[in-house]
Amino acid sequence: MSGGLTYRAPPNFIPPATDGAATTGLVDWYGTVRGVLGVANGPLMIYGTAGLAYGHVSLASHFSTAGLTLNSLVSEIKTGWVAGIGFEYLLRPDLGFSLGYQYVDLGSLNLAASTPPAFVTIAQSATTTGRFQTVMAGVSWRFAPAGASMPWQGGYAGAHGGGAWGNSANANYTGTVATSDVRLKRDITLVGRRSDGLGVYAYKYLWSDAVYVGVLAQEVALIHPGAVVHDDLTGYLSVDYGQLNGR
């Protein structure tokens, strides 16, 4: 069971489409140890079930921006609880059909990572819930002991199959990013202009050989000063692309 989110910047977006983020939470396997309490009426039994759940949960997160990349992975065997309801019906004295629903809670799994402090620092934190729901159908063969007087007495063997949904994941991606400051870029080449006259440039960051396309904060400050953010700690400028692209 997997859940997560993926973001990739579209090609016509500034900053470039090489920026992106993805988080995936997985329940690789799980099992339960449960008790069952039911009420039988002829060939029909309705029951409730609850007990211990256990499983292997993993969480992976990727964040790439400003020529920096973070990849993080955590995994753990988790324990929790399970509860559900269902019914079983004897199609004939030795053959039964069952349908059941279960809610499984394996608790949450978290990760957090960041790059070392520098001109640009990016960070990510993510959580997966390990909570999911299942619906299972099955058939079972009844082995009645000799002299059994009740329709449900005996041992059973059978097989079940079904599906599950849930196990959501969420994440936060942040950065103290002064990436639009011309002082942090090199090999700058003008490739076009926006309708407002703002230049669009190809460039590399001082710490990366990847080629990016974007704007220069110093030029944005002259045309759209409200879209520029000044970092008091480093003295560098960055651009709020949400404001800039909305203009």
N, C-alpha and C positions, 0 to 999 in steps of 0.2 A: 504494500500500500504506500503510495507516494503522494506528496503534496508540496507545493512550492510556488515560486514566482520567477519570472524571467523578464528582464528589460534589456532591450537593445535599441540604441538611438537610431531613428530612421535616417536614410542617406541625406535628406535635405535639412537635417537638423544641425545646429551649431550648439555645443561641441560635436566632434565627428562621430560617425557610426561605429568607430572602434571602441567607444566607451560602452560599457554594459555591466549588468549584474544578474546573478542567478542564485537562487537558494532552493535546495531540495531536501525534504525530510522523508526518510524511508523507514518503514517497519519491515525488516528483512524476513523475519519469521516470528511467530508467537505461538503460545500454547496456554492452556487453562487447566486448572484443577478445580472442579465444581461439584457442588451438591445439587440434587434435583428433588423437588417436592411437587407432587402432582395429585390430581383428583381424576379417577377413572370412572367412566360411565359406560359400561358395556365395552365396545371396541374402541372407544375414544378416550384418550387421556390428555388433559390440559395441565401444563406444568410451568413452574417458575424455576430458575436456576441462578446461582451466584457462587462466587468463589475467587480464587487467586488467578491472576493473569501474569504472564511473563513473556518477554520477547526482546529481540535485538533491534534497537533504534539507532539510526545514523542521521547525521545532519551535515550537509556540505554547502558551502557558500563561496561565491566568486564575485569579485568586484574589480573592475578595471577602469581607470580614468587617469587622465593627465600623465600618461606614460608609466603609471604604476599599476601593479596588479597584486591582489590579495587572494590566496586560495586557502581555505580552512576546512577541516574535516574533523568531526568528533563522532564517536560511536560508543554505545554502552548497552549492556544487558539490563533492562529495566523490569521492575515488578510493579504490579498495580492490582486492579480488581476488574471483575467482569460480572454482569448481571443480564438476565434475559428472560424471555418467555417463549413458549412454543406449544405444539401439540403433536401427538402421535396417534395414528389410526391403524388398527389391525385390518388389513385387507382380507386376510384369512387367518386362521389361528396361529400359523407359523410365519407370517410375513407382514411386516408393518411399514408404513410410510410416515415420515416425520418432516416437520417444517418448524424452524426456530429462528429467533432473532436474538442477537447479543450486542451489548454495548461494552466496549473494552476501553479501559483507561490505563495506559502505561506511564502516565506522568509526562513531564516536559523535559526536553533536552536543549541546552543552550550553548552557544559559542560566541566568542568575541575576539577580535584581532585588529591590529593597526600596524601601520608602517612606522619606522623610527621617526622621531621629530626631525623635520627638515623644512625647506621652503614650502613643500607640499606634504601634508600628512593625510592619509585616507584611513578610514576605519569602517569596520562592519560588525554588526551584531545580529544574531539570528536565533529563532526559537522554533522548534517543532513540538506539537502538542502530544503526539503519541496516542491520540484518542480517535477511535473509529468504530463503525457499526458494521455488523455482518448479518447476512441472511443465508441460512444453510438448509438444504433439503437432503433427505437421505432415505435409504431403505435398510431394514434390518431383518435378520432371520432369527426366529425365536427357537430356543432349545428348551422345551418344557421338560421338567423332571417327571419321572414316572409317578403316576397317581396324582398329578397336578389338578386341582379343582377350580382354580381361578384363571381367567384368561390372560393375566399379565405375569404369572409366575414363570420363572426360568431365567436362563442366561440368553444374551443377545450378541450377535456379531453383524456388522454391516459397514456401510460406507456413506460418507456425506460429501457434498460439494456445494459451492455457493459463491457469493461475491461480497465485497466490502467497499466501503467508501469512508472518507474522512481523512484524518491525519494531516491537518492543515499546518502550514508553516508561514512565518512572517519574518521580515528582516528590516534593519535600518542600515543605510549606507551614508556615511558622512565624510566630510573632509574640510580641513583648514587649507583651502586651495586658493593660492594666489596665481592661478595658471594663466590668467589673461594679461599679466604684466609683461611688457615688452622686455624688461630686464631679465626675465627667466626664459627667453626664447632665443633661438639662433637659426641661421639659414632661412630668414624670413623673405618670402616672395609674394607679391601681390598677385592674386588669381582672379579677382573680380570685385564688384561693388554692389552693395545692397541698394534698394530703391531710395533710401535716405542718404546715400552717398558714403556710408560707412564701408571702409575697406575690409575685404575678406582675404586672409593670407594663409599660405601654406608655410609651415614652420616645424622645427623640432624643439623639444625642451632641452635644457642644458644637461639633464640627466638621462636622456633617452634618445635613441636613434629612430624611433617611430615618427612618421610624418603625420601631422595634424593639420586641420583646416579650421580657422576660427578668426576671432577679432582681437584687436589690441586694446587693452583697458584704457591706455592713455588717449586713444582716439575716441573711444566710447564716451569718456568723460567730457569731451568737447561737444558732443551731439546729444547724448542721453545721460546726463550726470546722475540721474536717479537710479540708473541700472548698474552703477559702479559701487563696489564695496571696498573700503579702505581698512586694511588690517593694521591696527595700532601696534601690535606686537612686532611684526616683521617690517612694516612700512610698505608692503607690496599691495597692488590693486588687483581685484578680481571683478568679474562681471556676473551679475545675476541674469543668467540667460532666460529665466522665466519671464522677467520683465522685458528683456531686450527682444525676444522672439514674439512677444505679445504686442509689439508696437507696429 
